[in-house]
Amino acid sequence: MLSLLRAIYKPLMLTLVLMLICGLAYPVLMTGLGQAFFPDQASGSLVSVNGQTVGSRLVGQDFTDPRFMKCRPSAVGYNTYTQADKDSGSYAGVASGSQNLAATNPALVERVEKDMAAFLEANPAVRKKDIPTDLLTASGSGLEPYISPASAAVQIPALARTTNLSEEHLKDIVKRHTQDKFLGVFGGKTVNVLLVNLDIAKELGLLAGRQ
């Protein structure tokens, strides 16, 4: 028995030390550094209105009200639940991801055609060929909160009609929430749909303020 304890002593101690370093010290250190240097990002980049959290700058939402700008389609139903669903336990949260359907998959074709028809109905002045690609394609994570400036611009005429805000004013709102390329080099310019819609809601008197 003594020889067995001696044989497992070193592996056991090594396991315990690694558990403390990797399972406790490292996560606590990274969490502390994140909160110290990037508090907003580390807390989820949450957006609050009158003290109530309404979303995150990093997570897209599905807006169905015609007065608000549409985001990219998603395979993730991140806001298609009710409080009753949460109370009953039928809603257990969502995970990121996409359907990863091939371009020739009939399900993808059907979904794109359905989304295209709905968009053209809501935006009668837009031709099918003028719909930007990102308004019909989901992101890999399914949580993309951004659209391209072209996708925002194509929605402005319809938004002007449903909100009674001028197109110039809506363009100013979009410009306010347009981000440049990452580090000025990577990717393209993006528009944060949630922040645009919050400003629209504020202009319509639906919100008193935003943090």
DRENPA-242009 format. One record per residue: residue number from 1; z, y, x of N, C-alpha, C in turn. Coordinates in steps of 0.2 Angstrom, whole numbers. Layout:
REM residues N
NUM, Z, Y, X, Z, Y, X, Z, Y, X .
...
END
This chain:
REM residues 211
1, 0, -6, 4, 0, 0, 0, 0, 6, 4 .
2, 4, 6, 10, 4, 12, 14, -2, 13, 17 .
3, -6, 8, 19, -12, 9, 22, -17, 12, 17 .
4, -17, 10, 11, -21, 12, 6, -20, 20, 5 .
5, -14, 22, 5, -12, 29, 4, -15, 33, 10 .
6, -14, 30, 16, -17, 34, 22, -24, 35, 21 .
7, -28, 29, 18, -35, 29, 18, -38, 35, 13 .
8, -34, 36, 8, -36, 40, 2, -33, 47, 3 .
9, -29, 48, 8, -25, 55, 9, -30, 60, 10 .
10, -34, 59, 16, -39, 64, 18, -44, 66, 12 .
11, -48, 61, 9, -53, 62, 4, -49, 66, -2 .
12, -43, 64, -4, -40, 67, -9, -38, 74, -8 .
13, -36, 76, -2, -34, 83, 0, -41, 87, 0 .
14, -46, 84, 3, -52, 87, 3, -55, 89, -4 .
15, -54, 84, -8, -56, 85, -15, -52, 91, -18 .
16, -46, 91, -17, -41, 96, -20, -43, 103, -17 .
17, -44, 103, -11, -46, 110, -8, -52, 112, -10 .
18, -58, 108, -11, -64, 110, -13, -64, 112, -21 .
19, -59, 109, -24, -58, 111, -31, -55, 118, -32 .
20, -50, 119, -28, -47, 126, -28, -52, 131, -25 .
21, -56, 130, -20, -61, 135, -18, -67, 136, -23 .
22, -70, 130, -25, -76, 131, -29, -74, 132, -36 .
23, -69, 129, -39, -67, 129, -46, -63, 135, -48 .
24, -59, 138, -43, -55, 143, -45, -56, 150, -41 .
25, -55, 149, -34, -56, 155, -30, -63, 159, -30 .
26, -68, 155, -30, -75, 158, -30, -76, 161, -37 .
27, -75, 157, -42, -77, 161, -49, -72, 167, -50 .
28, -66, 167, -48, -62, 173, -48, -64, 179, -44 .
29, -66, 177, -38, -69, 182, -33, -75, 185, -36 .
30, -80, 181, -38, -86, 183, -41, -85, 188, -48 .
31, -81, 185, -52, -79, 189, -58, -76, 196, -56 .
32, -72, 196, -51, -69, 202, -49, -74, 207, -46 .
33, -78, 204, -42, -83, 209, -39, -88, 211, -44 .
34, -90, 207, -49, -94, 209, -54, -91, 215, -58 .
35, -85, 214, -60, -81, 219, -64, -80, 225, -61 .
36, -80, 225, -54, -78, 231, -50, -85, 235, -49 .
37, -90, 231, -47, -96, 235, -45, -102, 235, -51 .
38, -101, 230, -55, -106, 230, -61, -103, 229, -67 .
39, -98, 233, -69, -94, 232, -75, -98, 231, -82 .
40, -103, 235, -83, -107, 234, -89, -111, 228, -89 .
41, -114, 226, -84, -118, 220, -84, -114, 214, -84 .
42, -108, 214, -81, -103, 208, -81, -100, 207, -87 .
43, -100, 212, -91, -97, 212, -98, -102, 210, -103 .
44, -108, 209, -101, -114, 207, -106, -118, 213, -108 .
45, -118, 219, -105, -122, 225, -107, -122, 226, -114 .
46, -116, 226, -117, -115, 226, -124, -116, 233, -127 .
47, -119, 234, -133, -120, 240, -136, -116, 241, -142 .
48, -112, 246, -142, -107, 247, -148, -109, 254, -152 .
49, -108, 253, -159, -109, 259, -163, -102, 259, -167 .
50, -99, 265, -166, -93, 267, -170, -88, 261, -169 .
51, -87, 259, -162, -82, 254, -160, -84, 247, -162 .
52, -90, 246, -165, -92, 239, -167, -98, 237, -163 .
53, -98, 231, -160, -103, 228, -155, -109, 226, -160 .
54, -115, 229, -158, -121, 227, -162, -126, 223, -159 .
55, -125, 222, -152, -130, 218, -148, -129, 219, -141 .
56, -133, 217, -137, -133, 218, -130, -140, 220, -128 .
57, -140, 224, -123, -146, 227, -120, -151, 221, -117 .
58, -148, 216, -116, -151, 210, -112, -153, 204, -117 .
59, -152, 205, -124, -153, 200, -128, -157, 203, -134 .
60, -163, 200, -136, -167, 202, -141, -164, 201, -148 .
61, -166, 204, -153, -164, 203, -160, -171, 203, -164 .
62, -170, 200, -170, -176, 199, -175, -175, 205, -180 .
63, -179, 210, -180, -178, 215, -185, -183, 214, -190 .
64, -181, 214, -196, -186, 213, -202, -187, 219, -206 .
65, -182, 224, -206, -183, 230, -210, -189, 234, -207 .
66, -194, 236, -211, -200, 239, -209, -199, 246, -206 .
67, -193, 248, -206, -192, 255, -203, -190, 254, -196 .
68, -190, 248, -194, -188, 246, -187, -193, 243, -183 .
69, -193, 244, -176, -198, 241, -172, -197, 233, -171 .
70, -202, 230, -171, -202, 222, -170, -202, 221, -163 .
71, -198, 215, -161, -197, 213, -155, -202, 207, -154 .
72, -202, 203, -148, -206, 197, -147, -203, 192, -152 .
73, -208, 187, -153, -206, 181, -157, -201, 177, -153 .
74, -197, 173, -156, -193, 168, -152, -192, 162, -155 .
75, -191, 157, -151, -189, 150, -154, -181, 150, -156 .
76, -178, 155, -153, -170, 155, -154, -169, 159, -160 .
77, -165, 157, -165, -163, 160, -171, -156, 164, -170 .
78, -156, 169, -165, -150, 172, -163, -146, 176, -168 .
79, -150, 178, -174, -146, 182, -179, -148, 179, -186 .
80, -149, 173, -186, -151, 170, -193, -145, 166, -196 .
81, -139, 169, -196, -133, 165, -198, -129, 170, -202 .
82, -124, 168, -206, -120, 172, -210, -113, 171, -208 .
83, -108, 175, -210, -101, 174, -208, -99, 167, -211 .
84, -102, 166, -217, -100, 159, -220, -102, 153, -216 .
85, -108, 154, -213, -110, 149, -208, -105, 148, -202 .
86, -102, 153, -200, -98, 153, -194, -91, 150, -197 .
87, -89, 152, -203, -82, 150, -205, -83, 142, -207 .
88, -89, 140, -209, -89, 133, -211, -90, 128, -205 .
89, -92, 131, -199, -93, 128, -193, -100, 125, -192 .
90, -105, 127, -197, -112, 125, -196, -116, 129, -191 .
91, -113, 135, -189, -116, 139, -184, -111, 138, -178 .
92, -114, 136, -173, -110, 134, -167, -113, 138, -161 .
93, -116, 144, -162, -119, 148, -156, -126, 146, -155 .
94, -129, 149, -150, -136, 148, -149, -137, 147, -141 .
95, -142, 144, -139, -143, 143, -132, -150, 146, -131 .
96, -151, 148, -125, -158, 151, -123, -163, 145, -122 .
97, -169, 147, -123, -175, 142, -122, -180, 143, -126 .
98, -186, 140, -125, -192, 141, -129, -194, 134, -131 .
99, -199, 134, -136, -202, 127, -138, -207, 124, -133 .
100, -209, 128, -128, -213, 126, -123, -219, 122, -126 .
101, -223, 125, -131, -228, 121, -134, -235, 123, -130 .
102, -239, 118, -129, -245, 119, -126, -250, 124, -130 .
103, -255, 127, -126, -259, 131, -130, -263, 128, -135 .
104, -264, 122, -135, -268, 118, -140, -264, 115, -145 .
105, -258, 116, -145, -253, 113, -150, -254, 116, -157 .
106, -255, 112, -162, -257, 115, -169, -251, 119, -171 .
107, -245, 117, -169, -239, 121, -171, -239, 128, -168 .
108, -241, 128, -162, -241, 135, -159, -246, 139, -162 .
109, -252, 136, -164, -258, 140, -167, -256, 142, -174 .
110, -252, 138, -177, -250, 140, -184, -245, 146, -184 .
111, -240, 145, -179, -235, 150, -179, -238, 157, -177 .
112, -243, 157, -172, -246, 163, -170, -250, 166, -175 .
113, -254, 162, -179, -258, 165, -185, -253, 168, -190 .
114, -248, 165, -191, -243, 167, -196, -240, 174, -194 .
115, -238, 174, -188, -235, 181, -185, -241, 186, -185 .
116, -247, 184, -184, -252, 189, -183, -254, 192, -190 .
117, -254, 187, -195, -255, 190, -202, -250, 194, -205 .
118, -243, 193, -203, -238, 197, -205, -238, 204, -201 .
119, -240, 204, -195, -240, 210, -191, -246, 214, -194 .
120, -252, 211, -196, -257, 215, -198, -256, 218, -205 .
121, -252, 214, -209, -250, 217, -216, -245, 223, -215 .
122, -241, 223, -210, -236, 228, -209, -239, 234, -206 .
123, -245, 233, -202, -248, 238, -198, -256, 238, -200 .
124, -257, 240, -206, -264, 240, -208, -269, 243, -204 .
125, -267, 248, -200, -272, 252, -196, -274, 249, -190 .
126, -270, 243, -188, -271, 240, -182, -276, 234, -183 .
127, -281, 233, -178, -286, 228, -179, -283, 222, -175 .
128, -285, 216, -177, -283, 210, -174, -283, 210, -166 .
129, -289, 212, -164, -290, 212, -157, -286, 217, -153 .
130, -283, 221, -157, -279, 227, -153, -271, 225, -153 .
131, -269, 219, -156, -262, 217, -155, -261, 215, -148 .
132, -256, 218, -145, -254, 216, -138, -252, 209, -138 .
133, -253, 205, -133, -251, 198, -132, -244, 197, -133 .
134, -240, 201, -130, -233, 200, -130, -229, 200, -137 .
135, -233, 203, -142, -230, 203, -149, -231, 196, -152 .
136, -235, 192, -149, -237, 185, -152, -235, 180, -148 .
137, -232, 181, -142, -230, 176, -138, -222, 176, -136 .
138, -219, 171, -136, -212, 171, -135, -210, 171, -127 .
139, -205, 173, -125, -203, 173, -118, -200, 166, -117 .
140, -200, 165, -110, -197, 158, -108, -190, 157, -110 .
141, -186, 162, -110, -179, 161, -112, -178, 161, -119 .
142, -183, 165, -123, -182, 166, -130, -177, 171, -132 .
143, -175, 175, -127, -170, 180, -128, -172, 187, -125 .
144, -179, 188, -124, -182, 194, -121, -181, 200, -126 .
145, -177, 205, -123, -176, 211, -127, -181, 216, -127 .
146, -186, 215, -122, -191, 220, -121, -198, 219, -124 .
147, -202, 224, -125, -209, 223, -126, -213, 228, -122 .
148, -219, 227, -121, -223, 232, -117, -224, 238, -120 .
149, -225, 244, -117, -226, 250, -120, -232, 250, -125 .
150, -237, 246, -123, -243, 245, -128, -241, 242, -135 .
151, -236, 237, -134, -233, 234, -140, -229, 239, -144 .
152, -226, 244, -141, -222, 249, -145, -227, 254, -148 .
153, -232, 256, -144, -236, 261, -146, -240, 259, -152 .
154, -242, 253, -153, -246, 250, -158, -242, 250, -165 .
155, -236, 250, -164, -231, 250, -170, -230, 257, -173 .
156, -231, 262, -169, -229, 269, -171, -232, 272, -177 .
157, -238, 271, -178, -241, 273, -185, -237, 270, -191 .
158, -236, 264, -191, -233, 261, -197, -225, 263, -197 .
159, -222, 264, -191, -215, 266, -191, -215, 274, -194 .
160, -220, 278, -192, -220, 285, -195, -221, 285, -202 .
161, -224, 280, -205, -225, 280, -212, -219, 277, -216 .
162, -215, 272, -213, -209, 270, -216, -203, 274, -215 .
163, -203, 277, -210, -197, 281, -208, -197, 289, -210 .
164, -204, 291, -211, -205, 298, -212, -203, 302, -205 .
165, -203, 299, -200, -202, 303, -193, -209, 304, -190 .
166, -210, 309, -187, -217, 310, -184, -218, 306, -179 .
167, -225, 304, -178, -227, 300, -172, -225, 303, -165 .
168, -225, 309, -165, -223, 312, -158, -215, 311, -157 .
169, -211, 311, -162, -204, 310, -161, -203, 303, -160 .
170, -206, 298, -163, -206, 291, -162, -208, 290, -154 .
171, -213, 293, -152, -215, 292, -145, -210, 294, -140 .
172, -207, 300, -142, -201, 302, -138, -195, 297, -137 .
173, -194, 294, -143, -189, 289, -143, -191, 283, -139 .
174, -197, 281, -139, -199, 275, -135, -199, 277, -128 .
175, -201, 283, -126, -201, 285, -119, -194, 285, -116 .
176, -189, 287, -120, -182, 288, -118, -180, 281, -116 .
177, -182, 275, -119, -180, 269, -118, -185, 264, -115 .
178, -190, 268, -111, -195, 264, -107, -192, 264, -100 .
179, -192, 258, -97, -190, 257, -90, -196, 255, -86 .
180, -196, 258, -80, -201, 257, -75, -201, 250, -72 .
181, -205, 248, -68, -206, 242, -65, -199, 241, -61 .
182, -197, 234, -60, -191, 233, -56, -192, 234, -49 .
183, -188, 239, -46, -189, 241, -39, -195, 245, -38 .
184, -198, 247, -44, -205, 250, -43, -211, 246, -41 .
185, -210, 239, -41, -215, 235, -39, -216, 229, -43 .
186, -211, 226, -45, -211, 219, -49, -212, 220, -56 .
187, -216, 216, -60, -217, 216, -67, -220, 223, -69 .
188, -219, 224, -75, -222, 230, -78, -217, 235, -82 .
189, -219, 240, -85, -215, 244, -88, -213, 241, -95 .
190, -207, 242, -97, -204, 238, -103, -200, 243, -108 .
191, -200, 242, -114, -197, 246, -119, -191, 241, -122 .
192, -185, 244, -122, -180, 240, -125, -180, 241, -133 .
193, -181, 236, -137, -182, 237, -144, -175, 239, -147 .
194, -170, 236, -145, -164, 237, -148, -162, 244, -148 .
195, -162, 247, -142, -161, 254, -141, -165, 259, -145 .
196, -172, 257, -145, -176, 261, -149, -174, 261, -157 .
197, -172, 255, -159, -171, 255, -166, -164, 258, -168 .
198, -159, 258, -163, -153, 261, -164, -154, 269, -165 .
199, -159, 272, -161, -160, 279, -161, -164, 280, -168 .
200, -168, 276, -170, -172, 277, -176, -166, 277, -182 .
201, -162, 272, -182, -157, 272, -187, -152, 278, -187 .
202, -151, 281, -181, -147, 287, -180, -151, 293, -183 .
203, -157, 293, -182, -162, 298, -185, -162, 298, -193 .
204, -161, 292, -195, -162, 291, -202, -155, 292, -206 .
205, -150, 293, -202, -143, 294, -204, -139, 288, -206 .
206, -142, 282, -203, -139, 276, -204, -133, 275, -199 .
207, -133, 278, -194, -127, 278, -189, -125, 285, -187 .
208, -118, 285, -186, -115, 291, -184, -115, 292, -176 .
209, -116, 287, -172, -116, 288, -165, -117, 281, -162 .
210, -117, 281, -155, -118, 275, -151, -115, 276, -145 .
211, -112, 270, -142, -109, 270, -135, -113, 266, -131 .
END
